């Protein structure tokens, strides 16, 4: 009987060790998963921050581009106005020159 009890005790012990090993392995796997999740979460956060920075940079560039376009438009209008004024001055001078010529002819 003692021999049978020893064998049963030995089998129970082996079974218990196997369960402990399986539990330990399961805990290690969960720890690895948690670390992996934490790393992924950190990476996502960094990506979000980079995306946010990129978006801000892009908006700044768009604003600068828009401002540049507006400045160019103003310059174009100013140039057109100056050109118009010059043309009017030239026509006025031409008219005065023609009148002077008429007076001289007379």
Biopython code that builds the backbone (N, CA, C, O; Angstrom):
import numpy as np
from Bio.PDB.StructureBuilder import StructureBuilder

atoms = [
    (1, "UNK", "N", (0.835, -1.207, 0.000)),
    (1, "UNK", "CA", (0.000, 0.000, 0.000)),
    (1, "UNK", "C", (0.864, 1.248, 0.000)),
    (1, "UNK", "O", (0.604, 2.210, -0.724)),
    (2, "UNK", "N", (1.906, 1.208, 0.837)),
    (2, "UNK", "CA", (2.780, 2.384, 0.899)),
    (2, "UNK", "C", (3.398, 2.670, -0.463)),
    (2, "UNK", "O", (3.512, 3.822, -0.881)),
    (3, "UNK", "N", (3.788, 1.614, -1.136)),
    (3, "UNK", "CA", (4.405, 1.764, -2.464)),
    (3, "UNK", "C", (3.399, 2.407, -3.416)),
    (3, "UNK", "O", (3.750, 3.304, -4.182)),
    (4, "UNK", "N", (2.142, 1.945, -3.366)),
    (4, "UNK", "CA", (1.108, 2.530, -4.221)),
    (4, "UNK", "C", (0.874, 3.996, -3.856)),
    (4, "UNK", "O", (0.733, 4.845, -4.736)),
    (5, "UNK", "N", (0.836, 4.284, -2.578)),
    (5, "UNK", "CA", (0.648, 5.663, -2.113)),
    (5, "UNK", "C", (1.791, 6.553, -2.610)),
    (5, "UNK", "O", (1.566, 7.674, -3.066)),
    (6, "UNK", "N", (3.023, 6.035, -2.515)),
    (6, "UNK", "CA", (4.192, 6.788, -2.990)),
    (6, "UNK", "C", (4.077, 7.072, -4.475)),
    (6, "UNK", "O", (4.362, 8.179, -4.932)),
    (7, "UNK", "N", (3.654, 6.053, -5.233)),
    (7, "UNK", "CA", (3.512, 6.235, -6.682)),
    (7, "UNK", "C", (2.424, 7.259, -6.989)),
    (7, "UNK", "O", (2.601, 8.113, -7.857)),
    (8, "UNK", "N", (1.306, 7.175, -6.284)),
    (8, "UNK", "CA", (0.233, 8.138, -6.486)),
    (8, "UNK", "C", (0.699, 9.543, -6.100)),
    (8, "UNK", "O", (0.429, 10.515, -6.804)),
    (9, "UNK", "N", (1.395, 9.629, -4.983)),
    (9, "UNK", "CA", (1.927, 10.922, -4.536)),
    (9, "UNK", "C", (2.883, 11.487, -5.559)),
    (9, "UNK", "O", (2.881, 12.687, -5.832)),
    (10, "UNK", "N", (3.699, 10.622, -6.120)),
    (10, "UNK", "CA", (4.673, 11.016, -7.135)),
    (10, "UNK", "C", (3.946, 11.497, -8.391)),
    (10, "UNK", "O", (4.333, 12.494, -9.000)),
    (11, "UNK", "N", (2.880, 10.772, -8.770)),
    (11, "UNK", "CA", (2.104, 11.174, -9.948)),
    (11, "UNK", "C", (1.416, 12.520, -9.694)),
    (11, "UNK", "O", (1.395, 13.383, -10.572)),
    (12, "UNK", "N", (0.856, 12.698, -8.497)),
    (12, "UNK", "CA", (0.191, 13.963, -8.152)),
    (12, "UNK", "C", (1.195, 15.115, -8.216)),
    (12, "UNK", "O", (0.892, 16.205, -8.701)),
    (13, "UNK", "N", (2.396, 14.838, -7.710)),
    (13, "UNK", "CA", (3.444, 15.852, -7.704)),
    (13, "UNK", "C", (3.817, 16.245, -9.136)),
    (13, "UNK", "O", (3.948, 17.429, -9.445)),
    (14, "UNK", "N", (3.985, 15.252, -10.000)),
    (14, "UNK", "CA", (4.311, 15.516, -11.408)),
    (14, "UNK", "C", (3.198, 16.328, -12.059)),
    (14, "UNK", "O", (3.454, 17.293, -12.779)),
    (15, "UNK", "N", (1.961, 15.925, -11.795)),
    (15, "UNK", "CA", (0.803, 16.634, -12.352)),
    (15, "UNK", "C", (0.799, 18.080, -11.867)),
    (15, "UNK", "O", (0.566, 19.006, -12.643)),
    (16, "UNK", "N", (1.053, 18.256, -10.604)),
    (16, "UNK", "CA", (1.075, 19.588, -10.002)),
    (16, "UNK", "C", (2.181, 20.442, -10.627)),
    (16, "UNK", "O", (1.967, 21.622, -10.903)),
    (17, "UNK", "N", (3.355, 19.857, -10.851)),
    (17, "UNK", "CA", (4.474, 20.582, -11.469)),
    (17, "UNK", "C", (4.125, 20.992, -12.898)),
    (17, "UNK", "O", (4.415, 22.108, -13.329)),
    (18, "UNK", "N", (3.494, 20.061, -13.626)),
    (18, "UNK", "CA", (3.088, 20.372, -15.002)),
    (18, "UNK", "C", (2.120, 21.550, -15.020)),
    (18, "UNK", "O", (2.233, 22.448, -15.855)),
    (19, "UNK", "N", (1.161, 21.536, -14.080)),
    (19, "UNK", "CA", (0.198, 22.635, -14.014)),
    (19, "UNK", "C", (0.887, 23.955, -13.685)),
    (19, "UNK", "O", (0.570, 24.994, -14.264)),
    (20, "UNK", "N", (1.835, 23.901, -12.750)),
    (20, "UNK", "CA", (2.582, 25.108, -12.378)),
    (20, "UNK", "C", (3.386, 25.628, -13.567)),
    (20, "UNK", "O", (3.415, 26.830, -13.827)),
    (21, "UNK", "N", (4.040, 24.709, -14.290)),
    (21, "UNK", "CA", (4.820, 25.101, -15.472)),
    (21, "UNK", "C", (3.908, 25.747, -16.518)),
    (21, "UNK", "O", (4.250, 26.768, -17.115)),
    (22, "UNK", "N", (2.740, 25.129, -16.724)),
    (22, "UNK", "CA", (1.802, 25.667, -17.716)),
    (22, "UNK", "C", (1.325, 27.053, -17.274)),
    (22, "UNK", "O", (1.222, 27.966, -18.093)),
    (23, "UNK", "N", (1.038, 27.207, -15.989)),
    (23, "UNK", "CA", (0.586, 28.497, -15.442)),
    (23, "UNK", "C", (1.689, 29.546, -15.599)),
    (23, "UNK", "O", (1.427, 30.686, -15.982)),
    (24, "UNK", "N", (2.909, 29.148, -15.300)),
    (24, "UNK", "CA", (4.056, 30.043, -15.409)),
    (24, "UNK", "C", (4.260, 30.484, -16.858)),
    (24, "UNK", "O", (4.496, 31.660, -17.133)),
    (25, "UNK", "N", (4.167, 29.525, -17.775)),
    (25, "UNK", "CA", (4.329, 29.834, -19.200)),
    (25, "UNK", "C", (3.230, 30.790, -19.667)),
    (25, "UNK", "O", (3.482, 31.722, -20.430)),
    (26, "UNK", "N", (2.013, 30.540, -19.197)),
    (26, "UNK", "CA", (0.886, 31.401, -19.537)),
    (26, "UNK", "C", (1.129, 32.824, -19.035)),
    (26, "UNK", "O", (0.864, 33.791, -19.748)),
    (27, "UNK", "N", (1.637, 32.949, -17.802)),
    (27, "UNK", "CA", (1.944, 34.263, -17.236)),
    (27, "UNK", "C", (3.009, 34.984, -18.061)),
    (27, "UNK", "O", (2.900, 36.180, -18.329)),
    (28, "UNK", "N", (4.047, 34.232, -18.461)),
    (28, "UNK", "CA", (5.116, 34.823, -19.275)),
    (28, "UNK", "C", (4.563, 35.315, -20.614)),
    (28, "UNK", "O", (4.913, 36.402, -21.072)),
    (29, "UNK", "N", (3.703, 34.512, -21.236)),
    (29, "UNK", "CA", (3.102, 34.907, -22.514)),
    (29, "UNK", "C", (2.272, 36.187, -22.349)),
    (29, "UNK", "O", (2.327, 37.086, -23.188)),
    (30, "UNK", "N", (1.505, 36.252, -21.257)),
    (30, "UNK", "CA", (0.699, 37.458, -21.003)),
    (30, "UNK", "C", (1.591, 38.680, -20.812)),
    (30, "UNK", "O", (1.288, 39.769, -21.299)),
    (31, "UNK", "N", (2.700, 38.479, -20.092)),
    (31, "UNK", "CA", (3.648, 39.577, -19.878)),
    (31, "UNK", "C", (4.206, 40.076, -21.214)),
    (31, "UNK", "O", (4.292, 41.279, -21.463)),
    (32, "UNK", "N", (4.586, 39.103, -22.075)),
    (32, "UNK", "CA", (5.103, 39.458, -23.401)),
    (32, "UNK", "C", (4.043, 40.238, -24.192)),
    (32, "UNK", "O", (4.348, 41.246, -24.830)),
    (33, "UNK", "N", (2.792, 39.753, -24.139)),
    (33, "UNK", "CA", (1.703, 40.429, -24.846)),
    (33, "UNK", "C", (1.513, 41.848, -24.316)),
    (33, "UNK", "O", (1.325, 42.789, -25.088)),
    (34, "UNK", "N", (1.565, 41.992, -22.994)),
    (34, "UNK", "CA", (1.404, 43.317, -22.389)),
    (34, "UNK", "C", (2.516, 44.255, -22.848)),
    (34, "UNK", "O", (2.261, 45.409, -23.193)),
    (35, "UNK", "N", (3.756, 43.751, -22.850)),
    (35, "UNK", "CA", (4.879, 44.576, -23.306)),
    (35, "UNK", "C", (4.688, 44.969, -24.769)),
    (35, "UNK", "O", (4.914, 46.116, -25.153)),
    (36, "UNK", "N", (4.267, 43.993, -25.577)),
    (36, "UNK", "CA", (4.046, 44.242, -27.008)),
    (36, "UNK", "C", (2.952, 45.299, -27.190)),
    (36, "UNK", "O", (3.100, 46.223, -27.990)),
    (37, "UNK", "N", (1.847, 45.153, -26.435)),
    (37, "UNK", "CA", (0.757, 46.131, -26.515)),
    (37, "UNK", "C", (1.232, 47.518, -26.102)),
    (37, "UNK", "O", (0.895, 48.517, -26.739)),
    (38, "UNK", "N", (2.019, 47.568, -25.029)),
    (38, "UNK", "CA", (2.535, 48.860, -24.553)),
    (38, "UNK", "C", (3.422, 49.500, -25.618)),
    (38, "UNK", "O", (3.352, 50.705, -25.856)),
    (39, "UNK", "N", (4.254, 48.685, -26.254)),
    (39, "UNK", "CA", (5.151, 49.181, -27.310)),
    (39, "UNK", "C", (4.335, 49.704, -28.495)),
    (39, "UNK", "O", (4.615, 50.774, -29.034)),
    (40, "UNK", "N", (3.309, 48.919, -28.891)),
    (40, "UNK", "CA", (2.462, 49.345, -30.005)),
    (40, "UNK", "C", (1.736, 50.637, -29.670)),
    (40, "UNK", "O", (1.614, 51.528, -30.511)),
    (41, "UNK", "N", (1.255, 50.733, -28.440)),
    (41, "UNK", "CA", (0.552, 51.937, -27.999)),
    (41, "UNK", "C", (1.497, 53.142, -28.054)),
    (41, "UNK", "O", (1.117, 54.225, -28.499)),
    (42, "UNK", "N", (2.729, 52.933, -27.593)),
    (42, "UNK", "CA", (3.739, 53.998, -27.619)),
    (42, "UNK", "C", (4.022, 54.428, -29.063)),
    (42, "UNK", "O", (4.095, 55.619, -29.366)),
    (43, "UNK", "N", (4.182, 53.430, -29.951)),
    (43, "UNK", "CA", (4.442, 53.722, -31.364)),
    (43, "UNK", "C", (3.284, 54.505, -31.978)),
    (43, "UNK", "O", (3.493, 55.467, -32.717)),
    (44, "UNK", "N", (2.047, 54.075, -31.661)),
    (44, "UNK", "CA", (0.873, 54.777, -32.193)),
    (44, "UNK", "C", (0.847, 56.221, -31.721)),
    (44, "UNK", "O", (0.558, 57.136, -32.491)),
    (45, "UNK", "N", (1.154, 56.411, -30.443)),
    (45, "UNK", "CA", (1.159, 57.771, -29.888)),
    (45, "UNK", "C", (2.198, 58.631, -30.610)),
    (45, "UNK", "O", (1.930, 59.775, -30.975)),
    (46, "UNK", "N", (3.401, 58.051, -30.810)),
    (46, "UNK", "CA", (4.451, 58.778, -31.528)),
    (46, "UNK", "C", (4.005, 59.105, -32.950)),
    (46, "UNK", "O", (4.223, 60.213, -33.441)),
    (47, "UNK", "N", (3.373, 58.119, -33.613)),
    (47, "UNK", "CA", (2.885, 58.346, -34.975)),
    (47, "UNK", "C", (1.850, 59.464, -34.992)),
    (47, "UNK", "O", (1.865, 60.320, -35.877)),
    (48, "UNK", "N", (0.945, 59.452, -34.005)),
    (48, "UNK", "CA", (-0.076, 60.493, -33.924)),
    (48, "UNK", "C", (0.570, 61.863, -33.744)),
    (48, "UNK", "O", (0.169, 62.840, -34.376)),
    (49, "UNK", "N", (1.587, 61.921, -32.863)),
    (49, "UNK", "CA", (2.265, 63.195, -32.626)),
    (49, "UNK", "C", (2.970, 63.665, -33.894)),
    (49, "UNK", "O", (2.916, 64.845, -34.243)),
    (50, "UNK", "N", (3.635, 62.730, -34.584)),
    (50, "UNK", "CA", (4.310, 63.088, -35.832)),
    (50, "UNK", "C", (3.297, 63.557, -36.865)),
    (50, "UNK", "O", (3.513, 64.547, -37.564)),
    (51, "UNK", "N", (2.189, 62.830, -36.950)),
    (51, "UNK", "CA", (1.132, 63.208, -37.890)),
    (51, "UNK", "C", (0.610, 64.592, -37.584)),
    (51, "UNK", "O", (0.351, 65.384, -38.490)),
    (52, "UNK", "N", (0.458, 64.882, -36.309)),
    (52, "UNK", "CA", (-0.027, 66.193, -35.880)),
    (52, "UNK", "C", (0.987, 67.278, -36.259)),
    (52, "UNK", "O", (0.622, 68.348, -36.746)),
    (53, "UNK", "N", (2.269, 66.976, -36.024)),
    (53, "UNK", "CA", (3.322, 67.938, -36.382)),
    (53, "UNK", "C", (3.355, 68.150, -37.893)),
    (53, "UNK", "O", (3.488, 69.278, -38.366)),
    (54, "UNK", "N", (3.234, 67.047, -38.650)),
    (54, "UNK", "CA", (3.233, 67.148, -40.107)),
    (54, "UNK", "C", (2.058, 68.008, -40.579)),
    (54, "UNK", "O", (2.188, 68.829, -41.487)),
    (55, "UNK", "N", (0.904, 67.793, -39.931)),
    (55, "UNK", "CA", (-0.292, 68.549, -40.305)),
    (55, "UNK", "C", (-0.081, 70.032, -40.043)),
    (55, "UNK", "O", (-0.421, 70.872, -40.877)),
    (56, "UNK", "N", (0.490, 70.355, -38.867)),
    (56, "UNK", "CA", (0.763, 71.761, -38.540)),
    (56, "UNK", "C", (1.729, 72.361, -39.557)),
    (56, "UNK", "O", (1.526, 73.472, -40.049)),
    (57, "UNK", "N", (2.776, 71.609, -39.861)),
    (57, "UNK", "CA", (3.778, 72.078, -40.829)),
    (57, "UNK", "C", (3.124, 72.325, -42.179)),
    (57, "UNK", "O", (3.383, 73.334, -42.836)),
    (58, "UNK", "N", (2.274, 71.392, -42.583)),
    (58, "UNK", "CA", (1.572, 71.506, -43.858)),
    (58, "UNK", "C", (0.679, 72.745, -43.876)),
    (58, "UNK", "O", (0.631, 73.473, -44.868)),
    (59, "UNK", "N", (-0.027, 72.975, -42.766)),
    (59, "UNK", "CA", (-0.895, 74.155, -42.688)),
    (59, "UNK", "C", (-0.070, 75.438, -42.776)),
    (59, "UNK", "O", (-0.457, 76.391, -43.453)),
    (60, "UNK", "N", (1.075, 75.450, -42.082)),
    (60, "UNK", "CA", (1.952, 76.629, -42.130)),
    (60, "UNK", "C", (2.407, 76.889, -43.565)),
    (60, "UNK", "O", (2.415, 78.027, -44.036)),
    (61, "UNK", "N", (2.786, 75.804, -44.249)),
    (61, "UNK", "CA", (3.244, 75.943, -45.635)),
    (61, "UNK", "C", (2.118, 76.463, -46.523)),
    (61, "UNK", "O", (2.335, 77.319, -47.381)),
    (62, "UNK", "N", (0.907, 75.934, -46.305)),
    (62, "UNK", "CA", (-0.239, 76.391, -47.095)),
    (62, "UNK", "C", (-0.514, 77.872, -46.835)),
    (62, "UNK", "O", (-0.775, 78.638, -47.763)),
    (63, "UNK", "N", (-0.453, 78.264, -45.559)),
    (63, "UNK", "CA", (-0.677, 79.671, -45.213)),
    (63, "UNK", "C", (0.372, 80.564, -45.873)),
    (63, "UNK", "O", (0.055, 81.621, -46.417)),
    (64, "UNK", "N", (1.617, 80.120, -45.813)),
    (64, "UNK", "CA", (2.701, 80.904, -46.414)),
    (64, "UNK", "C", (2.489, 81.012, -47.927)),
    (64, "UNK", "O", (2.672, 82.075, -48.520)),
    (65, "UNK", "N", (2.101, 79.898, -48.533)),
    (65, "UNK", "CA", (1.850, 79.880, -49.978)),
    (65, "UNK", "C", (0.702, 80.827, -50.327)),
    (65, "UNK", "O", (0.777, 81.580, -51.298)),
    (66, "UNK", "N", (-0.350, 80.778, -49.532)),
    (66, "UNK", "CA", (-1.512, 81.628, -49.760)),
    (66, "UNK", "C", (-1.132, 83.109, -49.627)),
    (66, "UNK", "O", (-1.535, 83.951, -50.429)),
    (67, "UNK", "N", (-0.345, 83.392, -48.590)),
    (67, "UNK", "CA", (0.101, 84.773, -48.380)),
    (67, "UNK", "C", (0.966, 85.234, -49.551)),
    (67, "UNK", "O", (0.848, 86.369, -50.012)),
    (68, "UNK", "N", (1.836, 84.343, -50.027)),
    (68, "UNK", "CA", (2.698, 84.657, -51.168)),
    (68, "UNK", "C", (1.834, 84.954, -52.406)),
    (68, "UNK", "O", (2.092, 85.909, -53.139)),
    (69, "UNK", "N", (0.806, 84.119, -52.623)),
    (69, "UNK", "CA", (-0.092, 84.335, -53.760)),
    (69, "UNK", "C", (-0.794, 85.683, -53.654)),
    (69, "UNK", "O", (-0.912, 86.408, -54.643)),
    (70, "UNK", "N", (-1.260, 86.016, -52.451)),
    (70, "UNK", "CA", (-1.935, 87.303, -52.253)),
    (70, "UNK", "C", (-0.990, 88.459, -52.541)),
    (70, "UNK", "O", (-1.370, 89.440, -53.181)),
    (71, "UNK", "N", (0.251, 88.335, -52.060)),
    (71, "UNK", "CA", (1.244, 89.391, -52.312)),
    (71, "UNK", "C", (1.498, 89.546, -53.808)),
    (71, "UNK", "O", (1.597, 90.663, -54.316)),
    (72, "UNK", "N", (1.601, 88.421, -54.507)),
    (72, "UNK", "CA", (1.827, 88.472, -55.951)),
    (72, "UNK", "C", (0.651, 89.131, -56.654)),
    (72, "UNK", "O", (0.834, 89.906, -57.593)),
    (73, "UNK", "N", (-0.566, 88.821, -56.192)),
    (73, "UNK", "CA", (-1.765, 89.438, -56.773)),
    (73, "UNK", "C", (-1.726, 90.957, -56.585)),
    (73, "UNK", "O", (-2.008, 91.718, -57.511)),
    (74, "UNK", "N", (-1.373, 91.381, -55.375)),
    (74, "UNK", "CA", (-1.283, 92.825, -55.098)),
    (74, "UNK", "C", (-0.236, 93.471, -56.006)),
    (74, "UNK", "O", (-0.458, 94.537, -56.579)),
    (75, "UNK", "N", (0.929, 92.785, -56.123)),
    (75, "UNK", "CA", (1.988, 93.319, -56.983)),
    (75, "UNK", "C", (1.508, 93.431, -58.431)),
    (75, "UNK", "O", (1.782, 94.421, -59.110)),
    (76, "UNK", "N", (0.791, 92.406, -58.892)),
    (76, "UNK", "CA", (0.279, 92.418, -60.260)),
    (76, "UNK", "C", (-0.687, 93.585, -60.462)),
    (76, "UNK", "O", (-0.625, 94.286, -61.472)),
    (77, "UNK", "N", (-1.579, 93.785, -59.493)),
    (77, "UNK", "CA", (-2.536, 94.896, -59.596)),
    (77, "UNK", "C", (-1.793, 96.228, -59.612)),
    (77, "UNK", "O", (-2.110, 97.126, -60.392)),
    (78, "UNK", "N", (-0.793, 96.336, -58.727)),
    (78, "UNK", "CA", (-0.003, 97.569, -58.658)),
    (78, "UNK", "C", (0.714, 97.813, -59.993)),
    (78, "UNK", "O", (0.719, 98.933, -60.505)),
    (79, "UNK", "N", (1.317, 96.758, -60.551)),
    (79, "UNK", "CA", (2.009, 96.871, -61.838)),
    (79, "UNK", "C", (1.032, 97.281, -62.943)),
    (79, "UNK", "O", (1.348, 98.122, -63.785)),
    (80, "UNK", "N", (-0.151, 96.679, -62.927)),
    (80, "UNK", "CA", (-1.153, 97.006, -63.944)),
    (80, "UNK", "C", (-1.569, 98.470, -63.814)),
    (80, "UNK", "O", (-1.722, 99.166, -64.818)),
    (81, "UNK", "N", (-1.749, 98.932, -62.587)),
    (81, "UNK", "CA", (-2.129, 100.326, -62.338)),
    (81, "UNK", "C", (-1.028, 101.277, -62.834)),
    (81, "UNK", "O", (-1.304, 102.285, -63.483)),
    (82, "UNK", "N", (0.226, 100.929, -62.511)),
    (82, "UNK", "CA", (1.349, 101.759, -62.947)),
    (82, "UNK", "C", (1.442, 101.777, -64.474)),
    (82, "UNK", "O", (1.673, 102.824, -65.080)),
    (83, "UNK", "N", (1.264, 100.623, -65.076)),
    (83, "UNK", "CA", (1.316, 100.524, -66.531)),
    (83, "UNK", "C", (0.220, 101.390, -67.154)),
    (83, "UNK", "O", (0.453, 102.096, -68.135)),
    (84, "UNK", "N", (-0.972, 101.325, -66.571)),
    (84, "UNK", "CA", (-2.093, 102.130, -67.063)),
    (84, "UNK", "C", (-1.767, 103.622, -66.953)),
    (84, "UNK", "O", (-2.011, 104.394, -67.881)),
    (85, "UNK", "N", (-1.208, 104.014, -65.793)),
    (85, "UNK", "CA", (-0.836, 105.419, -65.583)),
    (85, "UNK", "C", (0.212, 105.863, -66.590)),
    (85, "UNK", "O", (0.124, 106.957, -67.147)),
    (86, "UNK", "N", (1.202, 105.013, -66.820)),
    (86, "UNK", "CA", (2.250, 105.356, -67.785)),
    (86, "UNK", "C", (1.662, 105.534, -69.181)),
    (86, "UNK", "O", (2.014, 106.457, -69.917)),
    (87, "UNK", "N", (0.755, 104.619, -69.519)),
    (87, "UNK", "CA", (0.131, 104.689, -70.837)),
    (87, "UNK", "C", (-0.643, 106.006, -70.981)),
    (87, "UNK", "O", (-0.572, 106.673, -72.013)),
    (88, "UNK", "N", (-1.385, 106.366, -69.922)),
    (88, "UNK", "CA", (-2.140, 107.631, -69.956)),
    (88, "UNK", "C", (-1.188, 108.812, -70.087)),
    (88, "UNK", "O", (-1.446, 109.740, -70.854)),
    (89, "UNK", "N", (-0.087, 108.778, -69.340)),
    (89, "UNK", "CA", (0.899, 109.859, -69.427)),
    (89, "UNK", "C", (1.476, 109.952, -70.827)),
    (89, "UNK", "O", (1.633, 111.045, -71.373)),
    (90, "UNK", "N", (1.796, 108.785, -71.413)),
    (90, "UNK", "CA", (2.346, 108.763, -72.774)),
    (90, "UNK", "C", (1.336, 109.365, -73.759)),
    (90, "UNK", "O", (1.711, 110.168, -74.614)),
    (91, "UNK", "N", (0.061, 108.982, -73.644)),
    (91, "UNK", "CA", (-0.969, 109.500, -74.546)),
    (91, "UNK", "C", (-1.106, 111.012, -74.371)),
    (91, "UNK", "O", (-1.261, 111.754, -75.341)),
    (92, "UNK", "N", (-1.046, 111.449, -73.121)),
    (92, "UNK", "CA", (-1.162, 112.884, -72.838)),
    (92, "UNK", "C", (0.008, 113.636, -73.490)),
    (92, "UNK", "O", (-0.173, 114.679, -74.118)),
    (93, "UNK", "N", (1.218, 113.069, -73.318)),
    (93, "UNK", "CA", (2.386, 113.707, -73.927)),
    (93, "UNK", "C", (2.264, 113.724, -75.442)),
    (93, "UNK", "O", (2.603, 114.718, -76.084)),
    (94, "UNK", "N", (1.771, 112.607, -76.025)),
    (94, "UNK", "CA", (1.579, 112.542, -77.477)),
    (94, "UNK", "C", (0.607, 113.638, -77.929)),
    (94, "UNK", "O", (0.859, 114.349, -78.902)),
    (95, "UNK", "N", (-0.520, 113.757, -77.192)),
    (95, "UNK", "CA", (-1.511, 114.770, -77.541)),
    (95, "UNK", "C", (-0.903, 116.161, -77.461)),
    (95, "UNK", "O", (-1.103, 116.987, -78.351)),
    (96, "UNK", "N", (-0.154, 116.418, -76.381)),
    (96, "UNK", "CA", (0.478, 117.744, -76.228)),
    (96, "UNK", "C", (1.483, 117.982, -77.344)),
    (96, "UNK", "O", (1.600, 119.089, -77.868)),
    (97, "UNK", "N", (2.209, 116.922, -77.698)),
    (97, "UNK", "CA", (3.190, 117.038, -78.782)),
    (97, "UNK", "C", (2.497, 117.346, -80.092)),
    (97, "UNK", "O", (3.008, 118.147, -80.874)),
    (98, "UNK", "N", (1.353, 116.739, -80.360)),
    (98, "UNK", "CA", (0.613, 116.987, -81.595)),
    (98, "UNK", "C", (0.101, 118.422, -81.621)),
    (98, "UNK", "O", (0.158, 119.098, -82.648)),
    (99, "UNK", "N", (-0.403, 118.880, -80.461)),
    (99, "UNK", "CA", (-0.899, 120.255, -80.387)),
    (99, "UNK", "C", (0.243, 121.239, -80.622)),
    (99, "UNK", "O", (0.081, 122.236, -81.326)),
    (100, "UNK", "N", (1.398, 120.950, -80.025)),
    (100, "UNK", "CA", (2.552, 121.823, -80.228)),
    (100, "UNK", "C", (2.936, 121.874, -81.706)),
    (100, "UNK", "O", (3.260, 122.936, -82.237)),
    (101, "UNK", "N", (2.897, 120.717, -82.359)),
    (101, "UNK", "CA", (3.214, 120.656, -83.783)),
    (101, "UNK", "C", (2.213, 121.451, -84.587)),
    (101, "UNK", "O", (2.589, 122.146, -85.531)),
    (102, "UNK", "N", (0.923, 121.358, -84.224)),
    (102, "UNK", "CA", (-0.098, 122.122, -84.956)),
    (102, "UNK", "C", (0.188, 123.621, -84.816)),
    (102, "UNK", "O", (0.123, 124.368, -85.792)),
    (103, "UNK", "N", (0.502, 124.045, -83.599)),
    (103, "UNK", "CA", (0.758, 125.464, -83.363)),
    (103, "UNK", "C", (1.959, 125.914, -84.185)),
    (103, "UNK", "O", (1.970, 126.994, -84.776)),
    (104, "UNK", "N", (2.982, 125.035, -84.203)),
    (104, "UNK", "CA", (4.176, 125.414, -84.958)),
    (104, "UNK", "C", (3.856, 125.477, -86.436)),
    (104, "UNK", "O", (4.362, 126.344, -87.149)),
    (105, "UNK", "N", (3.000, 124.545, -86.912)),
    (105, "UNK", "CA", (2.629, 124.532, -88.334)),
    (105, "UNK", "C", (1.886, 125.794, -88.692)),
    (105, "UNK", "O", (2.031, 126.333, -89.789)),
    (106, "UNK", "N", (1.087, 126.258, -87.752)),
    (106, "UNK", "CA", (0.309, 127.455, -88.071)),
    (106, "UNK", "C", (1.244, 128.621, -88.023)),
    (106, "UNK", "O", (0.828, 129.755, -88.257)),
]
sb = StructureBuilder()
sb.init_structure("model")
sb.init_model(0)
sb.init_chain("A")
sb.init_seg("    ")
for serial, (resi, resn, name, xyz) in enumerate(atoms, 1):
    if name == "N":
        sb.init_residue(resn, " ", resi, " ")
    sb.init_atom(name, np.array(xyz, "f"), 0.0, 1.0, " ", f" {name:<3s}", serial, name[0])
structure = sb.get_structure()
